[in-house]
């Protein structure tokens, strides 16, 4: 039975987790994200929620279109800007993640900065609201926006998260058989799931907590390869 398939009769969601980075390496990459604050995109007008890079669920939706009608994700020059920034600043980290996920799936994992956005970062700075369940409950269906017109099966998609800076209590709620299951994230350990079961980020960077910085992405699975993107 494939890990990637969605089975609504499962008692618990299928989640894989394994170590990718040591703690000191996480701190170094998180510091680099913080140093690039001038390149962050604010995702809230009232809360310190940001991304570094382009995310399809935010930048490929019709509502993200500019007055001229161009959807940011498909604006080649803008996507190229962020991809080049991520490649220049985080190329070794992205390569490490490709190797780790490819080895786990026994496929050739790669990114394609010419056609999709590279995996990027969610950043939540300390705020008391983030100790509450304020993140949306959702399924990761943005592959329809990134690869329009393609027939993609449930067995071809996955979502991954790699914490680089992690407040205590941060993790993910994921629903299976109408039951919520909490999965605690661990610093430097990548969490993988299909993305197709309803899930919700548990943020938790309250007062005096470190920021929540996560390398985030998805994969499209082919016969012998997997494309990582965001």
N, C-alpha and C positions, 0 to 999 in steps of 0.2 A: 504494500500500500504506500503510495507516494507521500512523502512529507508535505509536498506542496499542495496536495488536494485538500479541498474543504469538505469535511464530513460533519454534517450537522448532528449526527448521532453520537459524536464523541463526548465522553464525560468531561474532558478537559481539552483546552486548545493545545495545539502542537506548537511548542516553542523550543528552539535550540539556542544554546548559549555556550560560548567558549572564549578563552582569553586571547586577546590580540596585542595589548599594550601593557607594559609595566606602569606602576603608579607615577614614577618620575617622568616617563615619556608622555603620559597623559597631561601632566602639569606643564610640560614644555609646549605641547601643541595647544593647550587651552590658553596659555599666555600669548601665543601668536595670534589666536583668534581675538583676544582682548586688544592686542596692539593694533588690530585692523578695524577698530571701531568706526573709523571714518568711512568704511566700505559696507557697514551693516545697513540693512533695510528695516526700518521700523514697521512692525506689523500690527501696532495698536496705537491709537491716539492718546490713550490714558494709562497704559501699562508698559513696563520695560520688557517688551517682547520683540525679538529681532531675528532676522536670518542673515547669514552670509552666504551668498550664492542664490540661485533661482530655484524655486520650489514649484513644481507643476500644480499642486493643489491650490496655490495662491496666484501664480503668475501665468497659468495656462487656461484659466477659466474665463468665459466670456465677460464676466463682470470686471476683470482686470484690464480690459482694453482701454487704451488711451482715447482722447477725443477724436483722434484720427482713425480709430478703429483697429489699430494694431495690437494684438495680444502680446504682452511682453515676452513670454516664453518663446514665441515664434519670431521675435524681432532678432534677426541673426546677429546684428552688431552688439546689442545689449547682452545677449546670451554669451557671445564670444568674449566680451569684456570680463564677465564674472568667471567664465571657464578659464581664461588665461590667468586671472588673479589666483584662482584656486590651484591651478596647476603649478604656478610659480611658487606659491607659498606653502602648499600642502602636497606637492607631487609625491614625495616619499611616503606620506601617510596614506594617500589614495592607492599607491602601488602596494603597500602592505595589506590594505583591506582587500584589494583585488586578489592578491595571493592567498589570503586567509579564506575568503569566501569561495574562491575557485578550488582550493584544496578540500574544503569541506564538502562542496557539491561535486567534486571530481569533474570539473569543467574549466575551460579557459575563460576566466573572468576578466573583463576589460571595460574601459570607459570609451565613449566616443564624443569628444568635445565638439565635433563639427555638427552633430545632429541632435544631441540632448544636453541638458544641464548636468554638470558633474555633481556627485553627492556633495552636499554642503552642510551648513550648521544651523541648528536651532539654538538660540541664546535667550535665556530668561534670567534677568537680574533680580536680586532680592526684592520682594514686595509682599506684604501680608496677604493680598488677594490670592497669591499663588499657592497658599496653604489650603485653599478651598478647591473643590472639584469644578474648576472653571473651564477646563479644556473641553473641546467638543467631542462628542461620541461620533465615530465615523468609520468608514471602510475605505481602504486605499484603492480607489477606482480610477485614479488619474492616468493610468496607462492608456485609457481611452482617449485622453486629451493629447498625450505625448505621441501616440502611435495611431492617429485617426485612420479609420478604415480597415485596420488589421483585425483579423479574427484571433483573439488571444484567449487561451484556455486558463482555467484556474490553476492548473499545474505548472503554468509558465511564469508565475509572478511570485515575488516575495518582497518583504520589507525588512530593513535592518537598521539598527540603532547602536552606535558606539559611544558611550559616555566618556567625556574627557574631563569634565568637572561636574560633580554630582552632590547636590544637597541631600542630607539624610531624609529618607522617606520617599525619594523620587522613584518612579517606576511607571507601570502601565496597568490599567484595568483592561481585561479582554473578556468578551462574552462568548459563551458556548452553551448551547441548550438552555438559553435564557438565564444562565448563571454567570455572574461576574467573578472573575479570577484575578487576583492581584499578582503581578510579577515585578519583583524588585530589581531595578537595574544595579549593576555592579561596575565600578570604575574599571575601564580598560577591557571589559568583556562585551563582545557584540551579542546582541539579541536578534534572533531571526524568527519571523513568522510569516504566514501567507499574506497578511494585510487585509484579507477578505472577511475575516470575522470582525464584528464591531469592537472597537477598542478606543481607549481614552488615555491621553497622557496624564500622569500624576506628577505635577510640577515640583512643588514644595520648596523653592528657594525663598523662605521667609526671612525675617530680620536676622542679621548676623550669620546667615547661611551663605555658602559659596554659590556662585552663579551655576545655573544648569546649562552646560554646553554639550551638545550632542552632535556627533557626525551622523547625518541622516541620509538614507537613500533607499532605493528600490532596485530590483533586478528583473530583467526580462530573460527568461530561460529559453535557450534554443537547444538543438540536438547535442551539440558539442561545446557550446559556449554560453556565457551569461553576460548581458550588458548591464552595467551598474549606472544608475542615473538618479536624478531627483526631480 
